[in-house]
Every structure is written in structure tokens, then in C-alpha cells.
Amino acid sequence: MCILLALITFTFLTITSGSKGVLITDTIMFGLFTIATIVGAFIIVKDAGGWTESIQAVTKINPDIFSWHIQYQALLYC
């Protein structure tokens, strides 16, 4: 229900206010998504056991994820 209400509100604001409304809604959505990303990251890291455990878990899945020497580096010299 809240998503539908937000959709209707942002659509109405965009249609009635033109470019200024688009700038306002984009700014609001950027702030909302930024806050959600930061809060979500902290929750995920906390549930994984902390920063060290999170990094160890990720490197077990992909050992090269934090490496400066990636496989695509050879493409730069072609």
C-alpha cells in the first residue's frame, strides 16, 4: 500500500510540476536509496559477523575480488 501511495504521489508531482518536479523527485529518491544502501550494508555486515568475517566470506566465494590484478587488465594493452 505504501509503495502504491508513493508511486501515485511522485507521478502526480512529476506531471503537475514539470522539470522542477522531476529534479525534486530524483533528489528525494537519490537520498532515500543512498540511506537504504548504507543501512542495508551495515545490517548485512552485522549479520555476517563483522567486517573481517564479511571480507573473508566474500574472498572465499571469489578470491580475486579485492585484487588489484584482475583478469581484464590484458585488455588495456590491446
QUIURTA-V898051 format. One record per residue. N is the residue number from 1. RES is the residue in one small letter. D_LAST is the distance of its C-alpha to the last C-alpha in Angstrom with 2 decimals. Layout:
N,RES,D_LAST
N,RES,D_LAST
This chain:
1,m,52.99
2,c,51.31
3,i,48.00
4,l,49.94
5,l,51.83
6,a,48.68
7,l,47.11
8,i,50.27
9,t,50.55
10,f,47.00
11,t,47.26
12,f,50.61
13,l,49.39
14,t,46.34
15,i,48.48
16,t,51.30
17,s,49.48
18,g,46.50
19,s,43.49
20,k,45.26
21,g,45.87
22,v,42.24
23,l,41.27
24,i,44.00
25,t,43.15
26,d,39.42
27,t,40.32
28,i,42.76
29,m,40.35
30,f,37.61
31,g,40.20
32,l,41.47
33,f,38.11
34,t,37.16
35,i,40.46
36,a,40.19
37,t,36.74
38,i,38.00
39,v,41.25
40,g,39.55
41,a,37.16
42,f,40.16
43,i,42.13
44,i,39.39
45,v,38.88
46,k,42.67
47,d,43.15
48,a,40.50
49,g,42.51
50,g,40.88
51,w,37.56
52,t,37.24
53,e,38.11
54,s,35.74
55,i,32.74
56,q,33.87
57,a,34.27
58,v,30.79
59,t,29.18
60,k,31.24
61,i,29.67
62,n,26.04
63,p,25.78
64,d,22.28
65,i,23.22
66,f,24.05
67,s,21.44
68,w,19.06
69,h,16.68
70,i,15.50
71,q,13.60
72,y,11.04
73,q,9.91
74,a,7.24
75,l,5.52
76,l,5.74
77,y,3.83
78,c,0.00
